[in-house]
Amino acid sequence: MKHFLIAFVLFCTWLYFGVRYYECNVKNLCEVETPVVIDTIKVFKEIPVKKPLSFLPFSITKNAATISLMDSVSNPLQSFFEYLNTNQQEEMVVTSFFSKAEDGAVALSRNDQLKQRLADFGMNTDRVVMQTKQEDFTFAANDQYEKGFAYEYQQMSEERMKAIDKGIASKILYAGFGSKTFKPDNTLNAYALELKNYLAKNPTKSVKIIGHTDSNGDAEANMWFGKERAKSVMNYFISQGIEEHRLTISSKGETTPIAPNATLEGQRLNRRIEINITNN
């Protein structure tokens, strides 16, 4: 009896696996479950980080075009001047803020004041883009606000660079030409760097440097002074890495004034260096 039971169990086991083999491997009747792969990677949406504003060192006055340099001792504009000179393909974008208690026209007037201050320092304001924006802020008790001008640098578009190049190709300089001795300043320094960059992009161009004077003194002497000043500018350009063979000088002395010599301001405007760029 015991042997019969063992034989019966073995027979049943054989029968079960035999049937399963026949159904699955021969008749293909068994369903194969496809394992479910759970993707554990979570995709997070990137949230842009708002860049904090940077401000120019000028304060503004409530309801007035007046702007004031907050630190005239440590020369805070020098870093902006040097940045634009070093990065010739960039421009500065300035946002002039005005409060809700002010008219937007006052921000435009402040822009004019700021551009003049930057130009007086020697910066090429063709590379400064001005815009205005109303903000909710409060002036201090003395009617001053120290964050009136935000700025950032950006790459210039090709169209903007072409416009800048036009200004470089025809330029009038007033760099210490009121005296008989040569005094290079920031304006001339910045222009020399822009001119060098322009000539590198335009190898067929050459530069004409023309000296002008006011009508004070002898006409023949003024012609000489005009040429000497043009020569000084040429030598300065050479010292900044511009090739000498691409530079020529001449003088028109007092013969082509652009303002009346009867006033001191007119005389100042007539004492100038004119730069013209032409094809070789």
Phi and psi in degrees as a GROMACS rama.xvg file:
@    title "Ramachandran Plot"
@    xaxis  label "Phi"
@    yaxis  label "Psi"
@TYPE xy
-61.9892  -42.9763  LYS-2
-68.0168  -32.585  HIS-3
-63.9474  -44.6163  PHE-4
-62.8481  -42.8509  LEU-5
-61.8564  -42.7243  ILE-6
-65.228  -38.3073  ALA-7
-64.7706  -42.3499  PHE-8
-62.8583  -43.8573  VAL-9
-63.5675  -38.0913  LEU-10
-65.4918  -43.7585  PHE-11
-62.6935  -41.0571  CYS-12
-63.5705  -44.4335  THR-13
-62.9316  -40.7914  TRP-14
-63.6417  -41.6704  LEU-15
-62.1025  -51.0674  TYR-16
-69.9755  -29.6359  PHE-17
-66.7038  -43.7825  GLY-18
-63.2467  -43.7848  VAL-19
-61.2336  -40.1443  ARG-20
-63.6229  -43.2448  TYR-21
-64.6599  -43.7013  TYR-22
-68.1655  -41.9698  GLU-23
-84.8824  -47.731  CYS-24
-88.9514  -29.432  ASN-25
-95.1108  -50.1229  VAL-26
-91.0723  -10.2632  LYS-27
54.0796  44.3528  ASN-28
-95.1279  -5.74732  LEU-29
-86.301  138.062  CYS-30
-87.3297  130.546  GLU-31
-100.271  119.951  VAL-32
-76.793  126.632  GLU-33
-81.3417  122.516  THR-34
-61.777  137.264  PRO-35
-86.378  120.509  VAL-36
-94.5934  119.217  VAL-37
-93.553  117.472  ILE-38
-76.6058  113.212  ASP-39
-93.0837  2.01787  THR-40
-84.1148  121.69  ILE-41
-97.4742  131.976  LYS-42
-96.6574  120.528  VAL-43
-104.264  135.772  PHE-44
-74.8737  126.635  LYS-45
-74.0001  126.269  GLU-46
-101.327  117.619  ILE-47
-61.8752  139.651  PRO-48
-89.8719  125.834  VAL-49
-72.1379  121.718  LYS-50
-75.5053  132.407  LYS-51
-65.0454  146.983  PRO-52
-72.5964  147.684  LEU-53
-112.794  147.101  SER-54
-124.668  146.352  PHE-55
-76.326  152.319  LEU-56
-81.7794  49.4983  PRO-57
-123.724  138.222  PHE-58
-99.262  154.481  SER-59
-114.521  159.602  ILE-60
-113.401  137.967  THR-61
-57.7323  128.944  LYS-62
56.8326  30.3817  ASN-63
-142.651  152.679  ALA-64
-78.778  -8.72867  ALA-65
-62.1806  131.547  THR-66
-127.19  151.959  ILE-67
-133.228  132.949  SER-68
-72.3565  123.556  LEU-69
-76.3638  -22.3496  MET-70
-143.132  93.2238  ASP-71
-87.3105  -5.65769  SER-72
-84.1958  -47.532  VAL-73
-87.7938  7.95867  SER-74
56.8155  60.2988  ASN-75
-68.7087  -16.6197  PRO-76
-78.1003  -14.0243  LEU-77
-60.3943  -38.12  GLN-78
-65.5575  -36.2921  SER-79
-69.5945  -41.5534  PHE-80
-58.8061  -46.6121  PHE-81
-69.3696  -35.9631  GLU-82
-63.6639  -47.1283  TYR-83
-66.2934  -33.7946  LEU-84
-68.1379  -37.9172  ASN-85
-75.7377  -32.3692  THR-86
-112.488  81.2362  ASN-87
-68.3605  -15.2662  GLN-88
-95.5566  5.27615  GLN-89
-114.595  162.946  GLU-90
-135.33  161.813  GLU-91
-101.303  129.092  MET-92
-106.648  119.685  VAL-93
-111.786  129.925  VAL-94
-107.331  119.755  THR-95
-95.4609  118.13  SER-96
-90.9698  145.002  PHE-97
-135.662  146.808  PHE-98
-80.1633  168.215  SER-99
-68.0326  -15.1932  LYS-100
-89.6333  2.01482  ALA-101
-117.153  162.767  GLU-102
-87.7155  143.574  ASP-103
-61.9299  -23.5622  GLY-104
-62.832  -28.0407  ALA-105
-66.6937  -32.5077  VAL-106
-67.4924  -35.6884  ALA-107
-65.1635  -40.0469  LEU-108
-65.4853  -39.0614  SER-109
-63.5968  -36.5838  ARG-110
-59.1463  -43.8422  ASN-111
-61.4679  -42.5545  ASP-112
-62.8256  -43.0935  GLN-113
-65.5693  -44.5701  LEU-114
-61.3086  -37.3773  LYS-115
-66.8052  -39.8828  GLN-116
-64.8348  -41.0703  ARG-117
-66.9046  -40.057  LEU-118
-65.3003  -40.6576  ALA-119
-61.9318  -30.0585  ASP-120
-77.0865  -16.2003  PHE-121
110.809  4.49812  GLY-122
-80.131  143.961  MET-123
-79.5985  102.343  ASN-124
-74.5447  -4.0629  THR-125
-64.1675  -21.3821  ASP-126
-101.885  21.0984  ARG-127
-121.487  118.034  VAL-128
-101.402  126.546  VAL-129
-107.806  139.122  MET-130
-145.386  164.814  GLN-131
-123.211  156.329  THR-132
-155.68  134.571  LYS-133
-82.9078  133.934  GLN-134
-132.548  156.943  GLU-135
-95.3129  93.5092  ASP-136
-139.775  167.495  PHE-137
-121.065  134.195  THR-138
-73.0723  152.287  PHE-139
-70.5319  176.111  ALA-140
-60.7744  -27.7987  ALA-141
-90.551  15.564  ASN-142
65.2994  24.5033  ASP-143
-109.132  150.785  GLN-144
-139.621  128.511  TYR-145
-94.9068  1.93964  GLU-146
-124.821  47.6239  LYS-147
-81.7951  -18.4373  GLY-148
-131.058  108.887  PHE-149
-92.5808  153.184  ALA-150
-144.681  159.308  TYR-151
-153.542  159.8  GLU-152
-102.596  146.005  TYR-153
-145.982  155.806  GLN-154
-68.88  135.73  GLN-155
-77.2186  144.554  MET-156
-73.4671  164.605  SER-157
-61.5957  -38.2287  GLU-158
-63.2206  -42.1923  GLU-159
-65.1558  -40.4665  ARG-160
-64.6461  -36.0613  MET-161
-65.0552  -39.0143  LYS-162
-65.2104  -40.3339  ALA-163
-64.1913  -40.9941  ILE-164
-61.7595  -33.6628  ASP-165
-63.6417  -38.9161  LYS-166
-68.0665  -33.5256  GLY-167
-69.9297  -35.9408  ILE-168
-71.7878  -17.4431  ALA-169
-141.913  105.829  SER-170
-137.343  143.435  LYS-171
-115.712  129.112  ILE-172
-115.216  140.743  LEU-173
-125.274  81.9504  TYR-174
-117.511  73.4774  ALA-175
72.1958  26.7987  GLY-176
-86.2026  7.16853  PHE-177
-74.2987  -20.1841  GLY-178
-108.131  169.016  SER-179
-79.0801  -11.2829  LYS-180
-101.938  156.594  THR-181
-89.8311  131.253  PHE-182
-132.377  92.8421  LYS-183
-64.6956  143.974  PRO-184
-131.598  -172.845  ASP-185
-60.43  -37.4303  ASN-186
-60.0566  -47.4325  THR-187
-68.32  -38.4178  LEU-188
-60.5162  -48.6153  ASN-189
-63.6084  -42.1398  ALA-190
-66.0288  -37.0739  TYR-191
-60.4718  -40.6108  ALA-192
-67.9658  -40.1867  LEU-193
-66.9162  -39.8603  GLU-194
-64.5927  -41.8052  LEU-195
-60.798  -43.3817  LYS-196
-65.2385  -40.3755  ASN-197
-64.0538  -45.5981  TYR-198
-66.847  -30.9806  LEU-199
-65.5508  -32.8944  ALA-200
-83.0093  -17.8746  LYS-201
-129.755  77.5484  ASN-202
-67.1418  -11.664  PRO-203
-94.891  3.04193  THR-204
-93.3052  152.013  LYS-205
-131.728  165.438  SER-206
-120.614  127.686  VAL-207
-104.6  126.538  LYS-208
-112.769  116.98  ILE-209
-118.322  125.18  ILE-210
-91.7676  140.521  GLY-211
-131.415  152.815  HIS-212
-132.492  173.535  THR-213
-84.4253  -172.342  ASP-214
-94.5426  3.40246  SER-215
-68.3783  137.064  ASN-216
88.4045  -173.735  GLY-217
-75.8344  140.165  ASP-218
-61.9649  -39.7817  ALA-219
-67.2121  -40.2741  GLU-220
-65.0459  -38.63  ALA-221
-63.8037  -35.7584  ASN-222
-62.373  -39.1291  MET-223
-68.184  -43.83  TRP-224
-60.6467  -41.5704  PHE-225
-60.2805  -41.1867  GLY-226
-70.5753  -38.2534  LYS-227
-64.0827  -39.2049  GLU-228
-68.1993  -39.0175  ARG-229
-63.0638  -38.7709  ALA-230
-65.6396  -38.3028  LYS-231
-63.2099  -41.3718  SER-232
-65.0423  -42.1501  VAL-233
-59.1182  -46.8581  MET-234
-62.3462  -35.492  ASN-235
-66.6909  -43.2134  TYR-236
-59.0683  -42.8689  PHE-237
-61.7512  -41.0667  ILE-238
-65.3391  -20.8739  SER-239
-93.5876  7.19158  GLN-240
99.8451  9.02265  GLY-241
-86.1984  135.186  ILE-242
-67.5576  132.497  GLU-243
-62.3815  -36.9833  GLU-244
-68.2803  -9.56966  HIS-245
-97.2434  5.42949  ARG-246
-118.85  135.313  LEU-247
-132.346  152.031  THR-248
-125.265  154.989  ILE-249
-158.72  175.116  SER-250
-138.63  143.378  SER-251
-116.95  4.7353  LYS-252
52.0753  -128.543  GLY-253
-97.4997  8.54209  GLU-254
-77.4339  -18.6046  THR-255
-129.463  69.2288  THR-256
-68.6787  151.825  PRO-257
-112.097  1.43172  ILE-258
-153.086  158.706  ALA-259
-63.6007  133.406  PRO-260
-78.1265  -1.51436  ASN-261
-73.8035  -16.3101  ALA-262
-116.848  156.597  THR-263
-64.456  -37.7097  LEU-264
-66.3235  -40.5669  GLU-265
-62.4629  -42.1632  GLY-266
-62.5134  -39.7789  GLN-267
-62.3271  -41.7735  ARG-268
-67.938  -31.8691  LEU-269
-75.2386  -25.529  ASN-270
-81.7603  95.7457  ARG-271
-150.61  166.665  ARG-272
-117.064  128.512  ILE-273
-105.264  130.27  GLU-274
-113.156  124.332  ILE-275
-126.091  132.616  ASN-276
-107.327  130.227  ILE-277
-132.507  169.137  THR-278
-77.0635  145.969  ASN-279
